[in-house]
Amino acid sequence: MCSVALAAANLSALNAFAEADEGLNEYPQDFTKEIVFENLEDYAVHENKFAFLENGVIHEYSNEEFYGFQDDGLNVKAVYYDISGALCYGNDEGIFRHDIGEPAEVIKPETTFTLNGYHYSFDKDGVLNAYNEQTTQVTPLEGFSNLKKFGEKAYAVKENALYVIEGTISAPCELKYLDFSATQTINAAGAETSLRNLSLETPRFVALKDGVFLTEINADKLDGKYFETGKTLKTGKDIPTSTALLIATAGTEGSISMVMLCGETRNVCYILRTADTEPVERQAISVPVFNGVATPNLAATVTVGEGFIYTAPFVCKSTQIAQIKAGENVKITGAVLKTDNPEIARDFYKVEFVAENDYRVTGYVPFGYVSPYEFIEKPPVEQPDPDYSEQNLIKPVVLIIVVIALVLIAVGYLIFVATDGKNKKDKKKNQ
């Protein structure tokens, strides 16, 4: 059994998704396809490379990629590989190198041969026979044509499919490839809204599962119908399995995740199936440190001429939510540090900013955008009495003393009167 895993290039015409007209609301789980020929005219094999000719058009599988070449009026009748493995073609004028168009010398494969104790040939009726040289038994292999020997394997075509033959056993070559054309029609609807709201409270991180696909996107262009996509990669093969910053979600019930991977030369955003990620539980925001002391209440002044507050600790056009200018003030409520969160490219502050019309914005800015300082709340200021003076204080004191003296005199007088009357009565009794 011959199995080849391949990546597709220029295969939209061969394998179009039915959903292409309306777009996809989910990221495909698998991109694997199997090539099927309708009129396989010729083929050639060199180590792990395959060349096919169908309706005069050459297709090649090489280095896990699938190429379809245009005819360009070459009138190709056969395909070959030379000793070095260069693709060649034959027409009525001769055999030529496909890449440079110059004449080429090839070793044409045997079409009648002995391999591993079996002799293969066609009889007069066009039936392929496998003759066992040890037992002299002949086994007919019905329906085969175009028998060729490449290396130590026998190949033949049956029902427009390539087979490999070992002894009297034949099996189709499972020519599989990866067709990423569907990534060009994944709907971006909802991504911008999600991006504006998903990570404001705290950055979110996810772990990417091993052996899953993800497609590069242009994070600055989310206003179109579809994501603007680039290369599609596989974790554990093309890029390491790792953790990533979750930027936004899209698709049916958030089935598509938009993540950022911090690279050595640039930061790249990708989309993948949300089911192929796992949430990372982490306290991403820490208390900001000012002058070596953790200070939860920090004010700051914008130091860049013109900058932005972002929905997540990732600088791009789509994450901008508010513009800030030099001299404006923001309140720092937390810090998102790369030492704690290796998925981000730099250190960020979480800030609050009062924009026009008293609209309060919460988001993230790189450390270099603002200059913090400690905010110390001033105690309430007592307003002095404008008529206050030391002389004004003497008057009420003198009045109080006078009142007390009068009260004491009155009390003394009453006591005197009362005691004097009593003495007179006592004198009369004595007389």
DRENMI-307449 format. One record per residue: x, y, z of N, C-alpha, C in turn. Coordinates in steps of 0.05 Angstrom, whole numbers, padded with zeros to 5 digits, always signed. Example, Ala and Ser with C-alpha at 12.3 -4.5 7.8 and 13.67 -1.06 7.14 Angstrom:
2
+00264-00114+00156+00246-00090+00156+00264-00066+00156/+00257-00045+00142+00273-00021+00143+00258+00001+00157/
This chain:
431
+00017-00024+00000+00000+00000+00000+00018+00025+00000/+00012+00043-00018+00029+00067-00021+00013+00090-00011/+00022+00104+00010+00008+00126+00021+00026+00151+00022/+00016+00173+00010+00032+00197+00009+00015+00220+00020/+00025+00234+00041+00011+00258+00052+00021+00282+00037/+00003+00299+00026+00012+00320+00009-00002+00346+00015/+00011+00369+00009-00001+00395+00012-00009+00406-00015/-00032+00418-00016-00043+00426-00043-00035+00454-00050/-00030+00458-00076-00026+00485-00086-00041+00487-00112/-00056+00509-00116-00071+00514-00140-00091+00492-00145/-00106+00484-00124-00125+00461-00128-00154+00470-00126/-00159+00496-00127-00186+00505-00124-00204+00493-00145/-00194+00490-00169-00210+00479-00191-00215+00450-00187/-00197+00436-00174-00200+00407-00171-00218+00400-00148/-00216+00415-00126-00232+00409-00102-00243+00434-00090/-00266+00443-00099-00279+00467-00089-00298+00459-00067/-00299+00476-00046-00318+00471-00025-00346+00481-00033/-00366+00465-00027-00393+00473-00034-00401+00499-00019/-00389+00504+00004-00397+00527+00020-00383+00553+00010/-00366+00551-00011-00350+00574-00018-00367+00599-00025/-00390+00595-00037-00407+00618-00045-00417+00633-00021/-00423+00619+00000-00435+00632+00024-00414+00636+00046/-00392+00624+00044-00371+00626+00064-00375+00605+00086/-00355+00601+00102-00356+00581+00124-00358+00596+00150/-00376+00586+00167-00379+00597+00194-00364+00580+00215/-00349+00561+00205-00332+00545+00223-00305+00540+00209/-00285+00536+00225-00259+00530+00214-00258+00500+00209/-00250+00491+00185-00250+00462+00179-00233+00446+00199/-00244+00422+00206-00229+00405+00224-00206+00390+00210/-00210+00384+00184-00190+00369+00169-00190+00379+00141/-00166+00382+00129-00163+00391+00102-00154+00369+00083/-00154+00344+00093-00143+00322+00077-00162+00315+00055/-00152+00312+00031-00167+00303+00007-00151+00281-00006/-00165+00266-00023-00152+00245-00038-00156+00251-00068/-00134+00251-00083-00136+00258-00111-00149+00235-00126/-00167+00242-00145-00180+00223-00162-00178+00232-00191/-00168+00215-00207-00164+00221-00236-00188+00210-00252/-00195+00224-00273-00216+00215-00291-00205+00204-00317/-00181+00213-00323-00169+00204-00348-00138+00204-00345/-00128+00185-00329-00100+00183-00324-00085+00171-00348/-00069+00188-00361-00056+00179-00386-00028+00168-00381/-00014+00179-00361+00014+00169-00357+00022+00177-00329/+00044+00165-00320+00055+00172-00293+00084+00165-00292/+00098+00176-00272+00126+00170-00267+00131+00172-00238/+00151+00157-00228+00157+00157-00199+00187+00160-00196/+00195+00177-00177+00224+00179-00170+00225+00182-00140/+00235+00161-00127+00236+00161-00097+00208+00167-00086/+00205+00190-00073+00179+00196-00061+00164+00217-00078/+00171+00220-00103+00158+00240-00120+00141+00225-00142/+00119+00236-00148+00101+00225-00168+00093+00246-00188/+00094+00239-00213+00084+00257-00235+00062+00243-00249/+00041+00258-00256+00017+00247-00270+00010+00264-00294/+00000+00251-00314-00010+00265-00338-00039+00259-00342/-00055+00279-00341-00084+00276-00346-00094+00297-00365/-00105+00288-00387-00115+00306-00408-00094+00326-00417/-00069+00317-00419-00047+00334-00428-00036+00352-00407/-00046+00352-00383-00037+00369-00361-00020+00353-00341/+00003+00364-00333+00020+00351-00315+00014+00359-00286/+00012+00339-00268+00009+00344-00239+00033+00330-00226/+00043+00343-00205+00066+00331-00191+00062+00332-00161/+00070+00311-00148+00071+00309-00119+00101+00309-00111/+00110+00329-00096+00138+00331-00089+00141+00346-00063/+00157+00335-00045+00162+00348-00020+00136+00356-00005/+00117+00337-00006+00091+00340+00007+00075+00364-00003/+00079+00370-00029+00063+00391-00041+00052+00381-00068/+00030+00391-00076+00016+00383-00101+00016+00406-00120/+00027+00402-00143+00029+00423-00164+00013+00415-00188/-00002+00433-00199-00016+00428-00224-00005+00448-00244/+00007+00438-00267+00020+00456-00286+00001+00460-00310/+00001+00484-00321-00015+00489-00344-00003+00477-00369/-00019+00472-00389-00010+00458-00413+00010+00475-00429/+00004+00501-00432+00022+00519-00447+00028+00510-00475/+00010+00494-00487+00014+00485-00515+00037+00466-00519/+00045+00451-00498+00068+00432-00501+00060+00406-00514/+00034+00400-00515+00025+00375-00527+00039+00351-00514/+00038+00350-00488+00052+00329-00473+00039+00302-00477/+00056+00282-00482+00046+00255-00487+00055+00235-00465/+00076+00243-00450+00087+00225-00429+00102+00242-00409/+00105+00231-00385+00120+00244-00363+00143+00226-00354/+00165+00238-00346+00188+00223-00337+00202+00239-00314/+00222+00225-00301+00241+00238-00284+00269+00230-00295/+00288+00249-00294+00315+00241-00301+00329+00230-00277/+00354+00224-00280+00369+00211-00258+00370+00229-00233/+00371+00255-00237+00373+00273-00214+00345+00278-00201/+00324+00269-00213+00297+00273-00203+00283+00297-00214/+00294+00309-00235+00281+00332-00248+00258+00322-00265/+00236+00336-00264+00212+00329-00279+00216+00334-00309/+00209+00315-00325+00212+00317-00354+00185+00309-00367/+00183+00317-00392+00159+00310-00408+00167+00302-00436/+00150+00286-00448+00155+00278-00476+00132+00286-00493/+00139+00295-00518+00119+00300-00538+00129+00290-00565/+00117+00298-00587+00125+00288-00613+00153+00297-00621/+00163+00318-00608+00189+00329-00615+00212+00318-00598/+00206+00303-00576+00227+00291-00560+00220+00293-00530/+00241+00291-00514+00238+00292-00485+00253+00317-00474/+00240+00332-00457+00251+00357-00448+00248+00361-00417/+00267+00376-00406+00265+00384-00378+00241+00403-00375/+00224+00398-00356+00200+00415-00353+00207+00443-00343/+00228+00446-00327+00233+00472-00315+00248+00491-00334/+00264+00480-00352+00280+00497-00370+00273+00493-00400/+00258+00472-00406+00250+00467-00433+00272+00457-00451/+00294+00449-00440+00316+00439-00457+00315+00408-00459/+00326+00397-00480+00326+00368-00484+00338+00354-00460/+00327+00330-00453+00336+00316-00429+00339+00286-00436/+00357+00274-00421+00361+00245-00424+00349+00231-00399/+00332+00212-00404+00319+00198-00382+00323+00168-00387/+00322+00153-00366+00322+00124-00368+00293+00115-00367/+00283+00106-00390+00255+00098-00391+00251+00072-00374/+00230+00072-00358+00225+00049-00341+00219+00023-00356/+00225+00001-00344+00218-00025-00356+00188-00029-00355/+00178-00042-00376+00149-00048-00377+00144-00078-00376/+00165-00093-00379+00164-00122-00375+00188-00130-00359/+00185-00142-00335+00208-00145-00317+00202-00167-00297/+00223-00174-00283+00222-00193-00261+00229-00179-00235/+00212-00183-00214+00216-00169-00189+00208-00188-00166/+00227-00192-00148+00221-00209-00124+00209-00236-00131/+00221-00249-00152+00212-00276-00158+00188-00278-00176/+00177-00255-00185+00154-00255-00202+00161-00240-00228/+00152-00252-00250+00156-00240-00276+00129-00228-00285/+00130-00202-00292+00105-00188-00299+00106-00181-00329/+00084-00188-00342+00081-00181-00371+00052-00184-00379/+00045-00172-00402+00018-00174-00413+00016-00197-00433/-00006-00211-00433-00010-00232-00453-00022-00220-00478/-00028-00237-00497-00038-00227-00522-00066-00213-00520/-00080-00219-00498-00106-00207-00494-00105-00182-00477/-00080-00174-00471-00077-00149-00455-00081-00153-00426/-00080-00177-00416-00083-00182-00387-00055-00184-00375/-00052-00170-00352-00026-00171-00338-00025-00197-00322/-00003-00211-00326+00002-00236-00312+00026-00234-00294/+00024-00246-00271+00046-00248-00252+00055-00278-00251/+00078-00283-00262+00089-00310-00264+00108-00315-00241/+00101-00336-00224+00118-00343-00202+00140-00362-00212/+00165-00352-00213+00187-00367-00224+00193-00392-00208/+00186-00392-00182+00192-00416-00165+00171-00437-00168/+00146-00429-00169+00124-00449-00171+00113-00452-00199/+00122-00435-00218+00112-00434-00246+00082-00428-00248/+00071-00418-00226+00042-00411-00227+00039-00383-00239/+00019-00380-00256+00012-00354-00269-00014-00344-00257/-00012-00320-00246-00035-00307-00234-00043-00283-00251/-00067-00284-00264-00076-00260-00279-00084-00238-00261/-00076-00213-00268-00084-00189-00254-00101-00173-00273/-00127-00176-00271-00146-00165-00290-00148-00134-00287/-00153-00121-00309-00160-00093-00309-00136-00073-00308/-00112-00083-00308-00088-00066-00306-00077-00058-00333/-00064-00035-00333-00051-00025-00357-00027-00008-00348/-00010-00001-00368+00012+00017-00363+00030+00008-00340/+00039-00017-00342+00057-00028-00322+00085-00016-00324/+00097-00008-00301+00124+00003-00300+00138-00005-00275/+00164-00006-00277+00180-00012-00253+00196+00013-00246/+00193+00021-00221+00209+00043-00210+00221+00034-00184/+00248+00034-00183+00262+00024-00160+00257-00005-00157/+00248-00013-00133+00242-00041-00127+00212-00046-00124/+00196-00030-00139+00167-00033-00138+00155-00034-00166/+00134-00049-00168+00119-00050-00193+00094-00034-00190/+00088-00018-00211+00065-00001-00211+00048-00007-00236/+00022-00001-00234+00004-00004-00257-00020+00013-00252/-00035+00018-00274-00059+00034-00272-00084+00017-00275/-00104+00022-00258-00129+00007-00259-00151+00027-00252/-00170+00030-00271-00193+00048-00267-00184+00076-00259/-00164+00086-00274-00153+00113-00271-00141+00118-00243/-00132+00097-00230-00119+00099-00204-00092+00084-00206/-00072+00095-00192-00046+00082-00191-00045+00061-00169/-00035+00037-00177-00032+00015-00158-00003+00007-00155/+00004-00003-00132+00030-00015-00128+00025-00045-00125/+00042-00061-00138+00038-00090-00138+00062-00104-00124/+00055-00121-00106+00075-00137-00092+00067-00167-00095/+00083-00182-00110+00076-00209-00116+00051-00210-00133/+00030-00221-00122+00004-00221-00136-00017-00203-00122/-00008-00189-00102-00025-00171-00087-00022-00143-00097/-00045-00130-00102-00044-00102-00112-00061-00085-00093/-00052-00060-00090-00066-00041-00072-00064-00013-00084/-00085+00003-00083-00083+00030-00094-00066+00048-00077/-00051+00065-00090-00036+00085-00075-00055+00106-00065/-00056+00110-00039-00073+00130-00027-00059+00157-00029/-00064+00171-00050-00050+00196-00055-00066+00218-00042/-00058+00225-00017-00072+00245-00001-00057+00271-00001/-00072+00292+00000-00060+00319+00001-00077+00337+00019/-00066+00360+00025-00080+00380+00042-00089+00403+00024/-00115+00407+00023-00126+00428+00007-00136+00451+00025/-00121+00473+00025-00127+00495+00043-00144+00517+00030/-00155+00511+00007-00170+00532-00007-00194+00542+00010/-00205+00525+00027-00228+00533+00043-00222+00555+00062/-00197+00559+00069-00190+00581+00088-00194+00608+00076/-00197+00610+00050-00201+00635+00037-00230+00645+00039/-00248+00628+00048-00277+00635+00050-00288+00631+00078/-00272+00637+00098-00282+00635+00125-00293+00662+00134/-00318+00663+00142-00331+00688+00148-00318+00702+00172/-00313+00728+00170-00301+00743+00191-00322+00758+00208/-00347+00754+00201-00369+00768+00216-00368+00762+00245/-00370+00783+00261-00369+00780+00290-00342+00783+00303/-00321+00781+00287-00294+00782+00298-00288+00809+00310/-00296+00831+00296-00290+00858+00306-00304+00863+00332/-00330+00856+00333-00345+00860+00358-00333+00844+00381/-00326+00820+00376-00314+00803+00397-00287+00814+00406/-00272+00825+00386-00246+00836+00392-00248+00860+00410/-00269+00875+00408-00273+00899+00424-00280+00893+00453/-00290+00869+00458-00301+00864+00484-00289+00840+00499/-00276+00822+00485-00269+00796+00497-00249+00798+00520/-00228+00813+00516-00206+00812+00535-00201+00838+00551/-00221+00855+00552-00216+00881+00566-00211+00877+00596/-00227+00859+00608-00225+00855+00637-00198+00843+00645/-00190+00822+00631-00164+00810+00635-00156+00795+00610/-00130+00796+00603-00121+00781+00580-00127+00751+00583/-00134+00738+00561-00140+00709+00562-00120+00694+00545/-00111+00671+00555-00092+00655+00541-00102+00627+00538/-00094+00614+00516-00103+00587+00510-00079+00570+00502/-00082+00544+00507-00061+00525+00499-00071+00512+00473/-00053+00510+00453-00060+00498+00427-00054+00468+00429/-00073+00452+00420-00070+00423+00421-00050+00415+00399/-00038+00392+00403-00018+00382+00384-00031+00370+00359/-00019+00375+00336-00028+00363+00311-00053+00376+00300/-00058+00402+00306-00082+00416+00295-00073+00437+00276/-00092+00445+00259-00086+00465+00238-00093+00493+00248/-00078+00513+00239-00085+00541+00243-00075+00557+00219/-00090+00578+00213-00085+00593+00188-00078+00622+00195/-00057+00632+00183-00048+00660+00188-00069+00679+00176/-00075+00701+00191-00093+00721+00181-00081+00749+00184/-00092+00767+00169-00084+00795+00171-00102+00808+00193/-00091+00812+00216-00107+00822+00239-00116+00851+00235/-00103+00865+00217-00111+00893+00212-00134+00896+00192/-00143+00874+00181-00165+00875+00161-00186+00855+00169/-00204+00864+00186-00226+00847+00195-00253+00858+00186/-00252+00878+00169-00277+00891+00161-00288+00879+00135/-00275+00860+00124-00285+00847+00099-00304+00824+00106/-00314+00812+00085-00332+00789+00089-00318+00765+00100/-00293+00760+00089-00277+00737+00097-00251+00746+00111/-00240+00729+00127-00213+00734+00138-00194+00734+00114/-00175+00753+00116-00153+00754+00096-00131+00734+00106/-00129+00712+00092-00113+00690+00102-00086+00687+00087/-00068+00673+00101-00042+00666+00090-00037+00637+00092/-00013+00629+00103-00006+00602+00104-00022+00587+00126/-00027+00561+00121-00039+00544+00140-00018+00525+00151/-00015+00523+00177+00006+00507+00190-00006+00486+00208/+00011+00468+00217+00003+00447+00235+00020+00448+00260/+00008+00448+00283+00023+00448+00308+00038+00422+00312/+00062+00423+00322+00078+00400+00326+00093+00392+00301/+00087+00404+00278+00101+00398+00254+00114+00424+00242/+00096+00443+00236+00106+00468+00224+00114+00489+00245/+00100+00488+00267+00106+00506+00289+00103+00490+00315/+00118+00498+00336+00116+00483+00361+00088+00486+00374/+00080+00465+00387+00056+00466+00403+00061+00485+00427/+00044+00505+00431+00050+00525+00452+00024+00537+00462/+00027+00559+00477+00004+00574+00486+00003+00600+00470/-00020+00613+00470-00023+00637+00454-00042+00656+00468/-00041+00682+00460-00059+00702+00470-00085+00701+00454/-00107+00698+00467-00133+00697+00454-00142+00726+00448/-00147+00732+00423-00154+00759+00415-00184+00762+00412/-00197+00744+00399-00226+00746+00393-00236+00719+00385/-00262+00717+00382-00275+00693+00372-00294+00701+00349/-00301+00682+00333-00319+00687+00310-00333+00661+00304/-00349+00661+00283-00362+00636+00274-00386+00629+00292/-00397+00606+00285-00421+00596+00300-00414+00591+00329/-00428+00605+00347-00424+00602+00375-00395+00604+00383/-00380+00622+00370-00352+00626+00377-00334+00602+00371/-00341+00587+00350-00326+00563+00343-00299+00568+00331/-00294+00594+00323-00268+00601+00312-00254+00619+00331/-00229+00613+00338-00213+00629+00356-00191+00644+00340/-00188+00669+00347-00167+00685+00336-00146+00689+00357/-00121+00680+00352-00100+00680+00372-00075+00694+00360/-00058+00703+00379-00033+00715+00371-00010+00699+00382/+00009+00692+00364+00033+00678+00372+00057+00698+00370/+00072+00700+00390+00095+00718+00391+00119+00704+00379/+00128+00714+00356+00151+00702+00342+00176+00717+00347/+00198+00706+00337+00224+00719+00340+00226+00744+00324/+00214+00745+00300+00217+00768+00283+00191+00784+00281/+00168+00771+00285+00143+00786+00283+00122+00770+00298/+00101+00785+00305+00078+00773+00319+00057+00766+00298/+00046+00742+00299+00028+00733+00278+00002+00724+00290/-00020+00732+00277-00047+00724+00286-00056+00700+00269/-00070+00682+00281-00080+00658+00268-00109+00654+00276/-00123+00639+00259-00149+00628+00267-00148+00598+00267/-00163+00586+00285-00165+00557+00287-00191+00550+00301/-00196+00525+00302-00220+00516+00316-00218+00521+00346/-00238+00532+00358-00238+00536+00387-00236+00510+00401/-00247+00489+00389-00246+00462+00402-00217+00452+00403/-00199+00464+00387-00171+00455+00387-00154+00472+00406/-00167+00486+00424-00153+00502+00444-00164+00494+00471/-00148+00500+00492-00157+00496+00519-00150+00521+00535/-00169+00531+00552-00163+00555+00567-00140+00551+00587/-00124+00572+00590-00102+00572+00609-00111+00589+00633/-00112+00576+00657-00120+00590+00681-00096+00604+00692/-00097+00630+00694-00074+00646+00703-00083+00673+00712/-00069+00684+00732-00073+00711+00740-00054+00728+00723/-00065+00739+00702-00048+00753+00682-00041+00781+00690/-00057+00794+00706-00053+00822+00714-00041+00823+00742/-00019+00838+00746-00007+00841+00772-00008+00871+00780/-00002+00876+00805-00001+00904+00815+00023+00918+00803/+00019+00942+00792+00042+00956+00781+00063+00964+00802/+00088+00964+00795+00109+00971+00814+00120+00999+00807/+00121+01016+00827+00131+01043+00823+00153+01048+00844/+00177+01055+00834+00200+01059+00852+00205+01035+00870/+00202+01012+00858+00208+00987+00873+00186+00978+00892/+00164+00992+00893+00142+00986+00911+00117+00981+00896/+00103+00959+00902+00077+00953+00890+00057+00974+00897/+00048+00988+00876+00030+01011+00880+00005+01008+00864/-00017+01001+00877-00041+00995+00862-00055+01019+00851/-00048+01042+00860-00061+01067+00851-00041+01085+00838/-00039+01084+00812-00019+01100+00798-00032+01117+00777/-00023+01142+00776-00030+01159+00754-00007+01160+00734/-00013+01168+00710+00008+01169+00689+00001+01190+00669/+00022+01199+00656+00020+01219+00635+00029+01206+00609/+00013+01210+00588+00020+01199+00561+00046+01213+00552/+00065+01198+00543+00091+01209+00535+00096+01206+00505/+00080+01191+00491+00083+01189+00462+00067+01211+00449/+00076+01220+00426+00062+01241+00412+00034+01234+00406/+00030+01210+00397+00004+01200+00390+00004+01170+00392/-00015+01158+00407-00016+01130+00411-00045+01121+00414/-00048+01095+00422-00075+01084+00425-00076+01066+00449/-00100+01063+00459-00107+01043+00479-00118+01019+00464/-00110+00995+00472-00117+00970+00457-00135+00952+00474/-00151+00936+00460-00169+00918+00474-00155+00895+00488/-00131+00889+00479-00115+00867+00490-00086+00875+00489/-00068+00862+00503-00039+00868+00501-00027+00859+00475/-00037+00871+00454-00027+00865+00427-00032+00890+00409/-00011+00900+00398-00012+00925+00383-00019+00919+00353/-00042+00926+00345-00049+00925+00316-00073+00944+00312/-00079+00949+00287-00100+00968+00280-00127+00959+00291/-00133+00933+00290-00159+00923+00297-00164+00924+00327/-00143+00925+00344-00146+00925+00373-00148+00954+00384/-00145+00974+00367-00146+01002+00377-00175+01009+00385/-00178+01021+00409-00204+01029+00418-00206+01059+00425/-00183+01071+00431-00183+01100+00437-00156+01112+00432/-00156+01136+00422-00131+01150+00416-00122+01167+00440/-00097+01167+00446-00086+01183+00468-00063+01200+00457/-00059+01223+00469-00039+01242+00460-00021+01251+00483/+00002+01261+00476+00022+01269+00496+00009+01289+00515/+00015+01285+00541+00005+01304+00561-00021+01295+00574/-00036+01278+00561-00061+01269+00573-00056+01249+00596/-00075+01248+00614-00072+01231+00638-00088+01206+00636/-00077+01184+00646-00091+01159+00648-00086+01148+00676/-00103+01129+00684-00100+01116+00710-00091+01088+00706/-00069+01080+00718-00059+01053+00716-00071+01035+00737/-00085+01014+00728-00098+00996+00747-00085+00968+00749/-00065+00963+00732-00052+00937+00733-00029+00936+00713/-00014+00914+00715+00008+00910+00696+00007+00882+00685/+00012+00879+00659+00012+00853+00646+00041+00849+00636/+00056+00832+00650+00085+00830+00646+00092+00806+00629/+00111+00809+00611+00120+00787+00594+00133+00765+00611/+00145+00772+00633+00157+00751+00650+00135+00732+00661/+00111+00742+00665+00089+00726+00674+00073+00714+00652/+00073+00728+00629+00057+00720+00606+00075+00720+00581/+00090+00698+00576+00109+00697+00554+00096+00699+00526/+00069+00697+00525+00056+00698+00499+00055+00726+00487/+00060+00747+00504+00058+00774+00494+00086+00784+00486/+00087+00805+00470+00112+00814+00459+00127+00833+00477/+00113+00847+00495+00125+00867+00513+00108+00870+00537/+00117+00887+00556+00101+00893+00580+00079+00914+00573/+00056+00910+00586+00034+00928+00582+00023+00937+00609/+00011+00961+00609-00005+00970+00632-00034+00967+00625/-00050+00960+00644-00079+00962+00641-00086+00990+00652/-00101+01005+00636-00106+01033+00642-00136+01040+00640/-00143+01061+00653-00169+01074+00650-00165+01102+00639/-00181+01110+00620-00178+01136+00607-00205+01148+00603/-00208+01174+00610-00232+01188+00606-00230+01204+00580/-00244+01195+00560-00243+01207+00533-00263+01230+00532/-00269+01239+00507-00288+01261+00503-00315+01252+00513/-00331+01272+00521-00358+01268+00531-00359+01250+00555/-00336+01251+00571-00334+01235+00595-00338+01205+00591/-00331+01196+00567-00332+01167+00561-00308+01153+00572/-00313+01134+00590-00291+01120+00604-00282+01096+00588/-00256+01094+00582-00245+01073+00566-00226+01056+00583/-00229+01030+00581-00211+01011+00595-00196+00995+00574/-00170+00992+00577-00155+00977+00557-00125+00974+00565/-00108+00970+00545-00080+00964+00551-00062+00982+00534/-00039+00991+00545-00020+01006+00531+00008+00995+00537/+00027+00995+00518+00054+00987+00524+00066+01006+00546/+00085+00995+00560+00098+01011+00581+00109+01037+00571/+00120+01037+00547+00133+01061+00537+00114+01083+00529/+00088+01078+00529+00069+01099+00521+00064+01119+00543/+00068+01111+00568+00061+01129+00590+00083+01130+00611/+00083+01151+00627+00102+01155+00648+00086+01156+00675/+00089+01135+00692+00072+01135+00716+00084+01152+00738/+00067+01161+00756+00075+01174+00781+00055+01166+00802/+00064+01168+00828+00047+01159+00849+00025+01179+00854/+00001+01170+00855-00022+01188+00860-00028+01188+00890/-00025+01211+00903-00031+01214+00932-00055+01232+00935/-00076+01221+00946-00100+01237+00949-00096+01258+00971/-00101+01284+00965-00097+01305+00985-00120+01306+01005/-00114+01312+01030-00136+01314+01050-00153+01339+01044/-00178+01339+01053-00195+01362+01048-00183+01387+01060/-00184+01410+01047-00173+01435+01056-00194+01451+01070/-00189+01460+01096-00208+01476+01111-00206+01505+01101/-00229+01516+01096-00230+01543+01087-00230+01562+01111/-00210+01580+01114-00209+01598+01138-00231+01619+01137/-00239+01627+01162-00259+01648+01165-00246+01675+01157/-00257+01688+01137-00244+01714+01129-00244+01735+01150/-00263+01733+01171-00265+01754+01192-00249+01745+01217/-00234+01724+01215-00220+01713+01238-00197+01732+01247/-00195+01738+01275-00172+01752+01286-00170+01745+01316/-00148+01751+01329-00144+01745+01357-00163+01762+01374/-00168+01788+01365-00185+01806+01380-00214+01796+01380/-00221+01785+01358-00249+01774+01357-00253+01751+01376/-00231+01737+01383-00233+01715+01403-00236+01726+01431/-00224+01751+01439-00225+01762+01466-00253+01771+01473/-00268+01782+01455-00295+01792+01460-00313+01771+01472/-00316+01748+01458-00334+01728+01470-00324+01718+01497/-00298+01717+01502-00287+01707+01527-00295+01727+01550/-00292+01753+01545-00299+01774+01565-00328+01773+01572/-00344+01769+01551-00374+01768+01555-00381+01744+01572/-00367+01722+01567-00373+01698+01582-00366+01703+01612/-00343+01715+01618-00335+01720+01645-00354+01739+01659/-00364+01760+01645-00383+01779+01657-00409+01765+01664/-00418+01747+01646-00443+01733+01651-00440+01715+01676/-00417+01702+01677-00413+01685+01701-00412+01701+01726/-00399+01725+01726-00397+01742+01750-00425+01751+01758/-00441+01759+01739-00468+01768+01746-00484+01746+01758/-00481+01721+01747-00496+01699+01758-00487+01694+01787/-00461+01695+01792-00451+01691+01819-00461+01712+01839/-00461+01738+01830-00471+01760+01847-00500+01756+01854/-00516+01748+01833-00544+01743+01838-00549+01721+01858/-00534+01700+01856-00537+01677+01874-00529+01686+01902/-00507+01702+01905-00498+01711+01931-00519+01730+01944/-00531+01746+01927-00551+01765+01938-00575+01749+01949/-00584+01729+01934-00607+01713+01943-00600+01699+01969/-00577+01689+01972-00568+01676+01997-00568+01696+02020/-00558+01720+02015-00556+01740+02035-00584+01748+02045/-00602+01753+02027-00629+01761+02034-00642+01739+02051/-00638+01715+02043-00651+01693+02057-00639+01690+02085/-00614+01692+02089-00602+01688+02115-00607+01712+02133/-00610+01737+02123-00614+01761+02139-00642+01760+02151/-00662+01752+02137-00689+01750+02148-00690+01730+02170/-00677+01709+02168-00677+01688+02189-00664+01698+02214/-00643+01715+02212-00630+01725+02236-00648+01744+02252/-00665+01760+02238-00682+01779+02251-00704+01764+02267/-00714+01743+02256-00734+01727+02270-00722+01715+02295/-00698+01706+02294-00686+01694+02318-00682+01715+02340/-00676+01739+02333-00672+01760+02353-00697+01767+02368/-00720+01767+02353-00746+01774+02366-00754+01752+02386/-00748+01727+02379-00755+01705+02397-00739+01708+02423/-00715+01716+02421-00698+01718+02444-00707+01741+02463/-00720+01760+02453-00729+01782+02469-00754+01774+02484/
